[in-house]
Structures are given as structure tokens and as C-alpha cells.
């Protein structure tokens, strides 16, 4: 079934749903669960970093790391092998590259309900992933 599952992790509410689903699948399959946190260095985040003297990327990493650590502890308590990694870059490209590196069988994303303007401005990670997907993709969502 699956030997390596990759969860794109950002600590959001949709990601919590994806974490539950990916942990359940990892437990059932006896798979490794890889959590990938990404410090976004493209688009509006690059603009924010370049505008002022504030370390926006450092602040993002400082917010992401404790959430990743808590998720890893929760997963490890369930007896699941879990590995956390933080990378910097454009999310879809980083998820794709990391999935290829670990030879992932499945990528799991949490579904974010964005408005039309936000989708136009930021785009959809899932849509961009589909262009060069190295494995299956699961979009996890809570029923609304």
C-alpha cells in the first residue's frame, strides 16, 4: 500500500485534519510519515521580506517549528515513525522535490477554503502540484 507518506504541514486547522488522516493511513499501512513545513519565500512573502528590516522568513520559521514539534510528538505517541523537515521556497516545488527525494507513495494536503481573489493572488498548491506529481495526492477536508 504505502511505505512513505508526505504531509505538507503548516499548522493550520485544515492541516490538523490532514494530520489525522495521514496518521491513520500511516498506522494502517505501517508507513513512515514525513511532515514537511515550508517557509514560503516566494510571492507576497518575498515582497514582505524585501520591504523592511523585519525578518519575515525567520518569524515564519519560529512559528512553524513549535507546531511541527508538537505534531511529531503526537504522532510518535501513537507509535508511528515520523520525520519532520523544514524547507524554504515555493510550496508546490518544495513538496514535489521532497516527495521525489524520499520516494513518497502519497502526498497529503489539507484543503483550504479560499475566496476567488485569494486563489487568484496566491494560487493553489494542489493545482500546481498536479503538473509534476511523483505519486498519489490526497486532499483532506472536514465536511462543512
FILUM-793017 format. One record per residue: x, z, y of N, C-alpha, C, CB in turn. Coordinates in nm, 4 decimals, always signed. Glycine has a CB too. Layout:
! FILUM-793017
R       n.u       n.w       n.v      ca.u      ca.w      ca.v       c.u       c.w       c.v      cb.u      cb.w      cb.v
R         X         Z         Y         X         Z         Y         X         Z         Y         X         Z         Y
...
END
This chain:
! FILUM-793017
R       n.u       n.w       n.v      ca.u      ca.w      ca.v       c.u       c.w       c.v      cb.u      cb.w      cb.v
R   +0.0846   +0.0000   -0.1189   +0.0000   +0.0000   +0.0000   +0.0886   +0.0000   +0.1245   -0.0959   +0.1227   +0.0002
R   +0.1213   +0.1176   +0.1771   +0.2079   +0.1277   +0.2949   +0.3256   +0.2191   +0.2621   +0.1288   +0.1814   +0.4187
R   +0.4440   +0.1837   +0.3113   +0.5601   +0.2717   +0.2963   +0.6078   +0.3250   +0.4311   +0.6741   +0.1976   +0.2265
R   +0.5873   +0.2452   +0.5390   +0.6252   +0.2880   +0.6739   +0.5153   +0.2490   +0.7707   +0.7609   +0.2258   +0.7170
R   +0.4607   +0.3500   +0.8358   +0.3545   +0.3292   +0.9342   +0.4115   +0.3639   +1.0708   +0.2269   +0.4160   +0.9016
R   +0.3867   +0.2777   +1.1662   +0.4343   +0.2987   +1.3033   +0.3155   +0.3271   +1.3943   +0.5139   +0.1753   +1.3543
R   +0.3182   +0.4408   +1.4590   +0.2160   +0.4772   +1.5569   +0.2766   +0.4661   +1.6963   +0.1610   +0.6214   +1.5309
R   +0.2179   +0.3814   +1.7793   +0.2580   +0.3733   +1.9195   +0.1970   +0.4945   +1.9879   +0.2115   +0.2373   +1.9876
R   +0.2820   +0.5862   +2.0341   +0.2376   +0.7177   +2.0786   +0.2585   +0.7354   +2.2284   +0.3111   +0.8270   +2.0023
R   +0.1491   +0.7751   +2.2976   +0.1632   +0.8050   +2.4407   +0.1031   +0.9405   +2.4787   +0.0974   +0.6955   +2.5230
R   +0.0500   +1.0122   +2.3816   -0.0041   +1.1451   +2.4080   -0.1442   +1.1464   +2.4655   +0.0851   +1.2166   +2.5000
R   -0.2079   +1.0310   +2.4792   -0.3418   +1.0221   +2.5376   -0.4496   +1.0609   +2.4354   -0.3675   +0.8796   +2.5902
R   -0.5729   +1.0735   +2.4826   -0.6855   +1.1021   +2.3930   -0.7039   +0.9918   +2.2888   -0.8144   +1.1191   +2.4739
R   -0.7016   +0.8632   +2.3267   -0.7109   +0.7594   +2.2236   -0.5969   +0.7678   +2.1215   -0.7111   +0.6219   +2.2887
R   -0.4809   +0.8111   +2.1672   -0.3668   +0.8249   +2.0777   -0.3889   +0.9391   +1.9777   -0.2386   +0.8489   +2.1586
R   -0.4605   +1.0434   +2.0182   -0.4906   +1.1536   +1.9263   -0.5744   +1.1031   +1.8089   -0.5649   +1.2679   +2.0003
R   -0.6682   +1.0140   +1.8364   -0.7476   +0.9520   +1.7301   -0.6575   +0.8697   +1.6395   -0.8596   +0.8635   +1.7893
R   -0.5695   +0.7904   +1.6982   -0.4773   +0.7079   +1.6208   -0.3837   +0.7951   +1.5374   -0.3961   +0.6166   +1.7138
R   -0.3442   +0.9098   +1.5918   -0.2579   +1.0030   +1.5190   -0.3290   +1.0558   +1.3940   -0.2158   +1.1205   +1.6104
R   -0.4554   +1.0920   +1.4089   -0.5325   +1.1407   +1.2926   -0.5422   +1.0331   +1.1849   -0.6745   +1.1848   +1.3359
R   -0.5771   +0.9114   +1.2267   -0.5907   +0.8023   +1.1300   -0.4570   +0.7705   +1.0621   -0.6454   +0.6768   +1.1992
R   -0.3513   +0.7618   +1.1402   -0.2222   +0.7259   +1.0817   -0.1693   +0.8370   +0.9915   -0.1207   +0.6953   +1.1920
R   -0.1932   +0.9631   +1.0274   -0.1513   +1.0743   +0.9408   -0.2298   +1.0722   +0.8095   -0.1713   +1.2102   +1.0130
R   -0.3586   +1.0453   +0.8166   -0.4402   +1.0353   +0.6942   -0.3885   +0.9232   +0.6040   -0.5890   +1.0104   +0.7297
R   -0.3618   +0.8072   +0.6631   -0.3100   +0.6950   +0.5845   -0.1729   +0.7265   +0.5253   -0.3014   +0.5694   +0.6711
R   -0.0856   +0.7880   +0.6035   +0.0483   +0.8238   +0.5543   +0.0382   +0.9222   +0.4382   +0.1339   +0.8845   +0.6681
R   -0.0519   +1.0196   +0.4503   -0.0706   +1.1179   +0.3432   -0.1195   +1.0488   +0.2157   -0.1709   +1.2276   +0.3868
R   -0.2203   +0.9642   +0.2288   -0.2770   +0.8943   +0.1131   -0.1762   +0.8008   +0.0458   -0.3994   +0.8148   +0.1557
R   -0.0954   +0.7343   +0.1257   -0.0012   +0.6359   +0.0727   +0.1354   +0.6954   +0.0401   +0.0155   +0.5236   +0.1713
R   +0.1601   +0.8196   +0.0825   +0.2932   +0.8773   +0.0663   +0.3956   +0.8054   +0.1531   +0.3359   +0.8718   -0.0801
R   +0.3501   +0.7591   +0.2698   +0.4346   +0.6780   +0.3591   +0.5033   +0.7639   +0.4646   +0.3509   +0.5693   +0.4274
R   +0.6128   +0.7119   +0.5174   +0.6748   +0.7702   +0.6363   +0.5883   +0.7343   +0.7555   +0.8222   +0.7196   +0.6559
R   +0.5788   +0.8261   +0.8495   +0.5062   +0.7994   +0.9733   +0.6050   +0.8042   +1.0891   +0.3900   +0.9020   +0.9943
R   +0.6183   +0.6926   +1.1569   +0.7085   +0.6824   +1.2713   +0.6254   +0.6850   +1.3984   +0.7955   +0.5530   +1.2640
R   +0.6566   +0.7775   +1.4888   +0.5907   +0.7843   +1.6191   +0.6864   +0.7263   +1.7219   +0.5495   +0.9316   +1.6560
R   +0.6405   +0.6244   +1.7916   +0.7223   +0.5589   +1.8925   +0.6627   +0.5833   +2.0300   +0.7342   +0.4080   +1.8642
R   +0.7345   +0.6588   +2.1118   +0.6957   +0.6796   +2.2506   +0.7733   +0.5810   +2.3368   +0.7219   +0.8271   +2.2958
R   +0.7054   +0.5245   +2.4340   +0.7709   +0.4247   +2.5190   +0.7617   +0.4657   +2.6650   +0.7079   +0.2855   +2.4986
R   +0.8768   +0.4722   +2.7286   +0.8828   +0.4900   +2.8734   +0.8747   +0.3488   +2.9310   +1.0157   +0.5676   +2.9205
R   +0.7628   +0.3201   +2.9942   +0.7366   +0.1846   +3.0437   +0.8251   +0.1570   +3.1651   +0.5860   +0.1665   +3.0803
R   +0.9068   +0.0534   +3.1538   +0.9977   +0.0175   +3.2634   +0.9644   -0.1201   +3.3199   +1.1433   +0.0204   +3.2152
R   +0.8429   -0.1668   +3.2923   +0.8008   -0.2986   +3.3399   +0.6774   -0.2844   +3.4280   +0.7722   -0.3937   +3.2210
R   +0.6407   -0.3932   +3.4924   +0.5177   -0.3970   +3.5713   +0.5165   -0.2968   +3.6850   +0.3999   -0.3723   +3.4827
R   +0.4026   -0.2286   +3.6984   +0.3854   -0.1347   +3.8101   +0.4822   -0.0174   +3.8022   +0.2427   -0.0826   +3.8131
R   +0.5286   +0.0195   +3.6794   +0.6238   +0.1303   +3.6664   +0.7597   +0.0905   +3.7237   +0.6384   +0.1726   +3.5181
R   +0.7990   -0.0333   +3.7081   +0.9254   -0.0802   +3.7655   +0.9183   -0.0776   +3.9170   +0.9588   -0.2223   +3.7162
R   +0.8018   -0.1150   +3.9704   +0.7820   -0.1109   +4.1151   +0.7892   +0.0320   +4.1656   +0.6476   -0.1740   +4.1534
R   +0.7226   +0.1238   +4.0963   +0.7223   +0.2646   +4.1367   +0.8631   +0.3222   +4.1330   +0.6293   +0.3466   +4.0461
R   +0.9411   +0.2872   +4.0318   +1.0784   +0.3365   +4.0199   +1.1650   +0.2828   +4.1324   +1.1381   +0.2974   +3.8846
R   +1.1458   +0.1564   +4.1695   +1.2303   +0.0923   +4.2693   +1.1985   +0.1289   +4.4126   +1.2208   -0.0530   +4.2548
R   +1.0776   +0.1787   +4.4382   +1.0330   +0.2026   +4.5753   +1.0978   +0.3255   +4.6379   +0.8832   +0.2176   +4.5784
R   +1.1081   +0.4342   +4.5640   +1.1536   +0.5569   +4.6281   +1.2644   +0.6250   +4.5517   +1.0396   +0.6514   +4.6446
R   +1.2984   +0.7433   +4.5992   +1.4042   +0.8216   +4.5390   +1.3567   +0.9081   +4.4239   +1.4680   +0.9070   +4.6422
R   +1.2356   +0.8852   +4.3751   +1.1806   +0.9652   +4.2662   +1.2147   +0.8980   +4.1327   +1.0261   +0.9826   +4.2821
R   +1.2601   +0.9767   +4.0361   +1.2923   +0.9266   +3.9032   +1.1635   +0.9195   +3.8205   +1.3989   +1.0173   +3.8335
R   +1.0862   +0.8130   +3.8405   +0.9573   +0.7965   +3.7726   +0.9774   +0.7880   +3.6225   +0.8842   +0.6711   +3.8236
R   +1.0773   +0.7132   +3.5789   +1.1009   +0.6982   +3.4345   +1.1420   +0.8315   +3.3721   +1.2096   +0.5915   +3.4082
R   +1.2235   +0.9078   +3.4430   +1.2631   +1.0403   +3.3931   +1.1437   +1.1337   +3.3830   +1.3695   +1.1022   +3.4840
R   +1.0526   +1.1240   +3.4809   +0.9310   +1.2066   +3.4770   +0.8431   +1.1660   +3.3586   +0.8514   +1.1936   +3.6099
R   +0.8330   +1.0371   +3.3324   +0.7546   +0.9891   +3.2176   +0.8140   +1.0392   +3.0863   +0.7482   +0.8349   +3.2170
R   +0.9460   +1.0313   +3.0743   +1.0132   +1.0791   +2.9531   +0.9919   +1.2298   +2.9364   +1.1647   +1.0464   +2.9582
R   +1.0004   +1.3048   +3.0459   +0.9823   +1.4506   +3.0405   +0.8391   +1.4877   +2.9999   +1.0160   +1.5135   +3.1770
R   +0.7430   +1.4037   +3.0320   +0.6035   +1.4274   +2.9929   +0.5795   +1.3844   +2.8482   +0.5075   +1.3519   +3.0873
R   +0.6437   +1.2775   +2.8061   +0.6238   +1.2214   +2.6734   +0.6893   +1.3049   +2.5632   +0.6775   +1.0810   +2.6693
R   +0.8104   +1.3531   +2.5868   +0.8863   +1.4212   +2.4820   +0.8158   +1.5451   +2.4254   +1.0208   +1.4610   +2.5358
R   +0.7611   +1.6350   +2.5087   +0.6917   +1.7512   +2.4513   +0.5676   +1.7130   +2.3698   +0.6515   +1.8463   +2.5623
R   +0.4972   +1.6093   +2.4126   +0.3801   +1.5628   +2.3373   +0.4240   +1.5076   +2.2014   +0.3023   +1.4543   +2.4175
R   +0.5334   +1.4335   +2.1992   +0.5874   +1.3818   +2.0734   +0.6312   +1.4959   +1.9818   +0.7057   +1.2876   +2.1005
R   +0.7006   +1.5938   +2.0381   +0.7472   +1.7084   +1.9593   +0.6301   +1.7833   +1.8961   +0.8293   +1.8039   +2.0472
R   +0.5234   +1.8023   +1.9724   +0.4049   +1.8721   +1.9197   +0.3389   +1.7908   +1.8086   +0.3032   +1.8993   +2.0327
R   +0.3311   +1.6601   +1.8260   +0.2707   +1.5743   +1.7237   +0.3542   +1.5761   +1.5957   +0.2564   +1.4299   +1.7759
R   +0.4850   +1.5704   +1.6079   +0.5730   +1.5750   +1.4908   +0.5567   +1.7073   +1.4177   +0.7200   +1.5547   +1.5321
R   +0.5489   +1.8176   +1.4911   +0.5300   +1.9486   +1.4275   +0.3973   +1.9536   +1.3525   +0.5356   +2.0612   +1.5328
R   +0.2918   +1.8990   +1.4127   +0.1594   +1.8963   +1.3492   +0.1622   +1.8147   +1.2199   +0.0545   +1.8380   +1.4460
R   +0.2289   +1.7004   +1.2245   +0.2368   +1.6130   +1.1071   +0.3231   +1.6755   +0.9976   +0.2931   +1.4756   +1.1466
R   +0.4365   +1.7311   +1.0373   +0.5249   +1.7944   +0.9396   +0.4548   +1.9103   +0.8690   +0.6530   +1.8440   +1.0079
R   +0.3683   +1.9834   +0.9409   +0.2929   +2.0942   +0.8812   +0.1973   +2.0446   +0.7724   +0.2144   +2.1694   +0.9895
R   +0.1632   +1.9165   +0.7771   +0.0760   +1.8567   +0.6760   +0.1562   +1.8002   +0.5587   -0.0094   +1.7464   +0.7386
R   +0.2887   +1.8171   +0.5626   +0.3735   +1.7687   +0.4546   +0.4039   +1.6210   +0.4607   +0.3106   +1.7989   +0.3254
R   +0.3872   +1.5612   +0.5770   +0.4116   +1.4181   +0.5943   +0.5489   +1.3988   +0.6578   +0.3001   +1.3520   +0.6816
R   +0.6256   +1.3050   +0.6045   +0.7545   +1.2720   +0.6643   +0.7290   +1.1986   +0.7949   +0.8420   +1.1860   +0.5677
R   +0.7802   +1.2547   +0.9042   +0.7544   +1.1974   +1.0368   +0.8844   +1.1866   +1.1155   +0.6516   +1.2830   +1.1146
R   +0.8969   +1.0765   +1.1869   +1.0152   +1.0484   +1.2673   +0.9695   +1.0070   +1.4065   +1.1037   +0.9374   +1.2016
R   +1.0276   +1.0681   +1.5085   +0.9917   +1.0346   +1.6468   +1.1076   +0.9630   +1.7153   +0.9529   +1.1621   +1.7260
R   +1.0732   +0.8622   +1.7935   +1.1715   +0.7856   +1.8688   +1.1135   +0.7550   +2.0064   +1.2107   +0.6545   +1.7938
R   +1.1976   +0.7596   +2.1078   +1.1563   +0.7186   +2.2421   +1.2433   +0.6006   +2.2824   +1.1686   +0.8369   +2.3458
R   +1.1763   +0.4962   +2.3317   +1.2462   +0.3775   +2.3805   +1.1962   +0.3466   +2.5205   +1.2249   +0.2554   +2.2854
R   +1.2712   +0.2661   +2.5913   +1.2331   +0.2229   +2.7258   +1.2127   +0.0727   +2.7257   +1.3402   +0.2636   +2.8305
R   +1.1103   +0.0271   +2.7998   +1.0881   -0.1165   +2.8117   +0.9422   -0.1516   +2.8228   +1.1475   -0.1877   +2.6949
R   +0.9104   -0.2746   +2.7890   +0.7736   -0.3249   +2.7908   +0.7113   -0.2876   +2.6565   +0.7684   -0.4814   +2.8164
R   +0.5949   -0.2199   +2.6566   +0.5398   -0.1640   +2.5327   +0.5269   -0.2606   +2.4159   +0.4078   -0.1083   +2.5607
R   +0.4662   -0.3750   +2.4339   +0.4462   -0.4658   +2.3206   +0.5796   -0.5113   +2.2617   +0.3638   -0.5877   +2.3640
R   +0.6750   -0.5427   +2.3461   +0.8061   -0.5871   +2.2984   +0.8779   -0.4758   +2.2227   +0.8923   -0.6346   +2.4159
R   +0.8705   -0.3538   +2.2750   +0.9371   -0.2406   +2.2094   +0.8707   -0.2050   +2.0767   +0.9369   -0.1185   +2.3015
R   +0.7384   -0.2087   +2.0724   +0.6667   -0.1796   +1.9475   +0.7039   -0.2843   +1.8428   +0.5119   -0.1772   +1.9705
R   +0.7022   -0.4103   +1.8811   +0.7361   -0.5184   +1.7895   +0.8792   -0.5037   +1.7380   +0.7184   -0.6540   +1.8584
R   +0.9731   -0.4809   +1.8280   +1.1139   -0.4685   +1.7894   +1.1350   -0.3503   +1.6958   +1.2023   -0.4533   +1.9135
R   +1.0739   -0.2372   +1.7273   +1.0913   -0.1185   +1.6429   +1.0252   -0.1388   +1.5073   +1.0331   +0.0062   +1.7120
R   +0.9091   -0.2034   +1.5044   +0.8411   -0.2327   +1.3769   +0.9307   -0.3188   +1.2883   +0.7052   -0.3044   +1.4018
R   +0.9976   -0.4158   +1.3474   +1.0898   -0.5001   +1.2708   +1.2100   -0.4188   +1.2221   +1.1374   -0.6196   +1.3563
R   +1.2630   -0.3318   +1.3080   +1.3791   -0.2506   +1.2730   +1.3512   -0.1605   +1.1525   +1.4215   -0.1658   +1.3924
R   +1.2350   -0.0953   +1.1516   +1.2040   -0.0022   +1.0417   +1.1316   -0.0706   +0.9264   +1.1191   +0.1132   +1.0933
R   +1.1038   -0.1994   +0.9411   +1.0282   -0.2755   +0.8405   +0.8918   -0.2110   +0.8149   +1.1081   -0.2848   +0.7082
R   +0.8192   -0.1884   +0.9244   +0.6865   -0.1259   +0.9178   +0.5890   -0.2149   +0.8417   +0.6327   -0.0973   +1.0595
R   +0.4998   -0.1499   +0.7674   +0.3922   -0.2194   +0.6969   +0.2659   -0.2233   +0.7811   +0.3637   -0.1523   +0.5626
R   +0.2558   -0.1284   +0.8744   +0.1351   -0.1135   +0.9547   +0.1714   -0.0553   +1.0898   +0.0314   -0.0244   +0.8832
R   +0.1122   -0.1111   +1.1948   +0.1226   -0.0553   +1.3298   -0.0153   -0.0008   +1.3648   +0.1715   -0.1638   +1.4357
R   -0.0188   +0.1202   +1.4215   -0.1446   +0.1819   +1.4626   -0.1400   +0.2040   +1.6135   -0.1697   +0.3168   +1.3864
R   -0.2461   +0.1592   +1.6812   -0.2621   +0.1800   +1.8257   -0.3931   +0.2514   +1.8504   -0.2575   +0.0452   +1.9036
R   -0.3970   +0.3343   +1.9526   -0.5231   +0.3913   +1.9985   -0.5878   +0.2945   +2.0960   -0.5014   +0.5304   +2.0644
R   -0.7181   +0.2791   +2.0862   -0.7903   +0.1885   +2.1759   -0.8192   +0.2581   +2.3082   -0.9220   +0.1399   +2.1107
R   -0.7772   +0.1956   +2.4162   -0.8021   +0.2466   +2.5500   -0.9103   +0.1617   +2.6144   -0.6726   +0.2465   +2.6355
R   -1.0145   +0.2266   +2.6605   -1.1227   +0.1529   +2.7272   -1.0856   +0.1349   +2.8738   -1.2601   +0.2276   +2.7131
R   -1.0424   +0.0139   +2.9064   -1.0034   -0.0188   +3.0433   -1.1084   -0.1084   +3.1045   -0.8645   -0.0867   +3.0476
R   -1.1200   -0.1008   +3.2328   -1.2072   -0.1922   +3.3049   -1.1412   -0.3287   +3.3181   -1.2421   -0.1360   +3.4432
R   -1.2177   -0.4249   +3.3667   -1.1673   -0.5612   +3.3786   -1.0452   -0.5683   +3.4699   -1.2768   -0.6531   +3.4310
R   -1.0471   -0.4972   +3.5829   -0.9352   -0.5022   +3.6760   -0.8087   -0.4433   +3.6132   -0.9702   -0.4274   +3.8049
R   -0.8229   -0.3299   +3.5440   -0.7070   -0.2665   +3.4801   -0.6487   -0.3573   +3.3721   -0.7463   -0.1300   +3.4193
R   -0.7346   -0.4232   +3.2943   -0.6855   -0.5157   +3.1907   -0.6130   -0.6338   +3.2553   -0.8029   -0.5667   +3.1023
R   -0.6664   -0.6828   +3.3679   -0.6016   -0.7939   +3.4360   -0.4668   -0.7497   +3.4904   -0.6904   -0.8481   +3.5492
R   -0.4611   -0.6313   +3.5514   -0.3398   -0.5814   +3.6133   -0.2340   -0.5431   +3.5094   -0.3720   -0.4622   +3.7008
R   -0.2751   -0.4665   +3.4080   -0.1805   -0.4127   +3.3109   -0.1707   -0.4948   +3.1835   -0.2185   -0.2729   +3.2763
R   -0.2783   -0.5667   +3.1503   -0.2807   -0.6410   +3.0253   -0.3148   -0.5503   +2.9078   -0.1467   -0.7090   +3.0019
R   -0.3183   -0.6073   +2.7910   -0.3498   -0.5343   +2.6695   -0.2300   -0.5384   +2.5765   -0.4750   -0.5924   +2.6005
R   -0.1802   -0.4211   +2.5388   -0.0664   -0.4143   +2.4472   -0.1031   -0.4796   +2.3145   -0.0220   -0.2675   +2.4251
R   -0.2227   -0.4500   +2.2636   -0.2671   -0.5081   +2.1371   -0.2676   -0.6593   +2.1392   -0.4043   -0.4584   +2.1030
R   -0.3166   -0.7165   +2.2474   -0.3213   -0.8623   +2.2598   -0.1803   -0.9207   +2.2623   -0.3981   -0.9033   +2.3870
R   -0.0897   -0.8587   +2.3383   +0.0479   -0.9087   +2.3451   +0.1194   -0.8924   +2.2106   +0.1259   -0.8352   +2.4555
R   +0.0863   -0.7875   +2.1359   +0.1472   -0.7664   +2.0048   +0.1115   -0.8771   +1.9069   +0.1046   -0.6325   +1.9483
R   -0.0093   -0.9270   +1.9152   -0.0567   -1.0251   +1.8190   +0.0276   -1.1526   +1.8165   -0.1992   -1.0597   +1.8491
R   +0.0965   -1.1819   +1.9250   +0.1751   -1.3046   +1.9331   +0.2886   -1.3083   +1.8306   +0.2319   -1.3199   +2.0724
R   +0.3524   -1.1950   +1.8043   +0.4684   -1.1904   +1.7134   +0.4589   -1.0729   +1.6174   +0.5992   -1.1814   +1.7934
R   +0.3426   -1.0452   +1.5690   +0.3193   -0.9281   +1.4854   +0.3928   -0.9377   +1.3516   +0.1703   -0.9103   +1.4614
R   +0.4794   -0.8384   +1.3192   +0.5539   -0.8434   +1.1937   +0.4791   -0.7818   +1.0745   +0.6852   -0.7732   +1.2114
R   +0.3614   -0.7248   +1.0997   +0.2872   -0.6566   +0.9931   +0.1412   -0.6417   +1.0372   +0.3508   -0.5161   +0.9602
R   +0.0638   -0.5677   +0.9603   -0.0770   -0.5456   +0.9944   -0.0901   -0.4532   +1.1148   -0.1528   -0.4867   +0.8744
R   -0.2030   -0.4626   +1.1822   -0.2311   -0.3827   +1.3015   -0.3660   -0.3135   +1.2859   -0.2295   -0.4711   +1.4291
R   -0.3675   -0.1834   +1.3106   -0.4920   -0.1052   +1.3082   -0.5145   -0.0525   +1.4494   -0.4854   +0.0136   +1.2026
R   -0.6313   -0.0829   +1.5050   -0.6707   -0.0293   +1.6350   -0.7679   +0.0849   +1.6061   -0.7360   -0.1408   +1.7287
R   -0.7270   +0.2059   +1.6384   -0.8082   +0.3241   +1.6103   -0.8912   +0.3600   +1.7317   -0.7200   +0.4429   +1.5687
R   -1.0173   +0.3887   +1.7108   -1.1068   +0.4252   +1.8204   -1.2067   +0.5287   +1.7733   -1.1798   +0.3016   +1.8755
R   -1.2499   +0.6123   +1.8642   -1.3592   +0.7042   +1.8375   -1.4888   +0.6327   +1.8720   -1.3439   +0.8373   +1.9186
R   -1.5927   +0.6466   +1.7900   -1.7205   +0.5864   +1.8280   -1.7690   +0.6450   +1.9603   -1.8263   +0.6083   +1.7174
R   -1.8148   +0.5583   +2.0470   -1.8591   +0.6039   +2.1808   -2.0050   +0.6457   +2.1782   -1.8387   +0.4929   +2.2861
END
